[in-house]
Amino acid sequence: MKVRIDIDGTSVTASLDDNRTARDFVALLPLKLTLEDYGNKEKIGYLPRKLATDDAPDGTEPSSGDVTYYAPWGNLAIFHGDFRHSTGLVKLGRIDAGIDVFRRRGPVNVTISVASD
């Protein structure tokens, strides 16, 4: 499944993995979030509720372009830089192209929706 992320007049798509956490994320869409800088590697925003993670791996090693869910905090994290293995991080999918839009400094307002084909 693909989702569309609209950021200040720019749109990017992400291809989601076929896992329970990603499907639970899609159930929240459409969704408006403010994504903030975190650790010079990612933009994060808090979801309205926690996602199902019962059959998810215990963690992942994210790379630039990964769309993830950090279960301990209940936030979406879009990585624009590589990072080390993180326990509690669940990969939801990957930005198809245009990751540079997430490298802007400061908060960005996004709208995430299911992409129409």
Order of alpha helices (4+ residues) and beta strands (2+ residues): beta-beta-alpha-beta-beta-beta-beta-beta-beta-beta-beta
